[in-house]
């Protein structure tokens, strides 16, 4: 038997959400979700690595986000 040294690189497409439970991923075709809270809202977004990114926003944060989004028009 001969010995050889080297590196093997495997390249494949990977869909992280395929490996996650439905409770920790966004619904198909949905990239964000907003829910009202006592102090503002909670913004949930699909994370590029799979799963959900969640951010609580105060009312001031919501107002600032609205201004920034309006400026993008």
SEFI-423860 format. One record per residue (C-alpha): residue number from 1; residue in three letters; x negated, y, z negated. Coordinates in nm, 3 decimals. Layout:
<nodes>
+-----+------+---------+---------+---------+
|  nr | rest |      c1 |      c2 |      c3 |
+-----+------+---------+---------+---------+
| NUM |  ALA |       X |       Y |       Z |
...
+-----+------+---------+---------+---------+
</nodes>
This chain:
<nodes>
+-----+------+---------+---------+---------+
|  nr | rest |      c1 |      c2 |      c3 |
+-----+------+---------+---------+---------+
|   1 |  UNK |   0.000 |   0.000 |   0.000 |
|   2 |  UNK |  -0.119 |   0.349 |   0.081 |
|   3 |  UNK |  -0.084 |   0.652 |  -0.144 |
|   4 |  UNK |   0.015 |   0.990 |  -0.005 |
|   5 |  UNK |   0.049 |   1.331 |  -0.163 |
|   6 |  UNK |   0.276 |   1.609 |  -0.043 |
|   7 |  UNK |   0.593 |   1.801 |  -0.097 |
|   8 |  UNK |   0.941 |   1.705 |   0.011 |
|   9 |  UNK |   1.186 |   1.991 |   0.057 |
|  10 |  UNK |   1.555 |   1.917 |   0.101 |
|  11 |  UNK |   1.778 |   2.192 |   0.235 |
|  12 |  UNK |   2.154 |   2.159 |   0.210 |
|  13 |  UNK |   2.457 |   2.381 |   0.183 |
|  14 |  UNK |   2.603 |   2.393 |  -0.164 |
|  15 |  UNK |   2.945 |   2.514 |  -0.274 |
|  16 |  UNK |   2.919 |   2.567 |  -0.649 |
|  17 |  UNK |   3.297 |   2.582 |  -0.694 |
|  18 |  UNK |   3.321 |   2.224 |  -0.567 |
|  19 |  UNK |   3.152 |   2.119 |  -0.892 |
|  20 |  UNK |   3.353 |   2.340 |  -1.128 |
|  21 |  UNK |   3.685 |   2.277 |  -1.300 |
|  22 |  UNK |   3.977 |   2.482 |  -1.162 |
|  23 |  UNK |   4.001 |   2.668 |  -1.494 |
|  24 |  UNK |   3.658 |   2.829 |  -1.440 |
|  25 |  UNK |   3.687 |   2.932 |  -1.075 |
|  26 |  UNK |   3.896 |   3.180 |  -0.880 |
|  27 |  UNK |   4.196 |   3.065 |  -0.682 |
|  28 |  UNK |   4.115 |   2.994 |  -0.315 |
|  29 |  UNK |   4.107 |   3.313 |  -0.110 |
|  30 |  UNK |   4.107 |   3.537 |  -0.417 |
|  31 |  UNK |   3.797 |   3.741 |  -0.499 |
|  32 |  UNK |   3.922 |   3.941 |  -0.799 |
|  33 |  UNK |   4.194 |   3.954 |  -1.061 |
|  34 |  UNK |   4.300 |   4.231 |  -1.299 |
|  35 |  UNK |   4.490 |   4.196 |  -1.625 |
|  36 |  UNK |   4.600 |   4.478 |  -1.851 |
|  37 |  UNK |   4.462 |   4.486 |  -2.205 |
|  38 |  UNK |   4.542 |   4.708 |  -2.502 |
|  39 |  UNK |   4.236 |   4.927 |  -2.434 |
|  40 |  UNK |   4.220 |   4.913 |  -2.052 |
|  41 |  UNK |   4.190 |   4.599 |  -1.843 |
|  42 |  UNK |   3.990 |   4.285 |  -1.777 |
|  43 |  UNK |   3.838 |   4.250 |  -1.432 |
|  44 |  UNK |   3.758 |   3.897 |  -1.316 |
|  45 |  UNK |   3.555 |   3.841 |  -0.999 |
|  46 |  UNK |   3.435 |   3.534 |  -0.814 |
|  47 |  UNK |   3.066 |   3.490 |  -0.900 |
|  48 |  UNK |   2.843 |   3.417 |  -0.598 |
|  49 |  UNK |   2.681 |   3.129 |  -0.788 |
|  50 |  UNK |   3.019 |   2.977 |  -0.866 |
|  51 |  UNK |   3.264 |   3.041 |  -1.142 |
|  52 |  UNK |   3.406 |   3.368 |  -1.267 |
|  53 |  UNK |   3.242 |   3.688 |  -1.386 |
|  54 |  UNK |   3.460 |   3.867 |  -1.645 |
|  55 |  UNK |   3.424 |   4.232 |  -1.748 |
|  56 |  UNK |   3.639 |   4.421 |  -2.000 |
|  57 |  UNK |   3.692 |   4.782 |  -1.893 |
|  58 |  UNK |   3.802 |   5.067 |  -2.117 |
|  59 |  UNK |   4.056 |   5.319 |  -1.987 |
|  60 |  UNK |   3.767 |   5.559 |  -1.917 |
|  61 |  UNK |   3.590 |   5.283 |  -1.723 |
|  62 |  UNK |   3.908 |   5.220 |  -1.521 |
|  63 |  UNK |   3.940 |   5.591 |  -1.439 |
|  64 |  UNK |   3.575 |   5.607 |  -1.331 |
|  65 |  UNK |   3.615 |   5.294 |  -1.116 |
|  66 |  UNK |   3.924 |   5.440 |  -0.948 |
|  67 |  UNK |   3.732 |   5.761 |  -0.869 |
|  68 |  UNK |   3.439 |   5.563 |  -0.727 |
|  69 |  UNK |   3.670 |   5.347 |  -0.514 |
|  70 |  UNK |   3.858 |   5.653 |  -0.386 |
|  71 |  UNK |   3.524 |   5.806 |  -0.284 |
|  72 |  UNK |   3.457 |   5.499 |  -0.065 |
|  73 |  UNK |   3.756 |   5.577 |   0.162 |
+-----+------+---------+---------+---------+
</nodes>
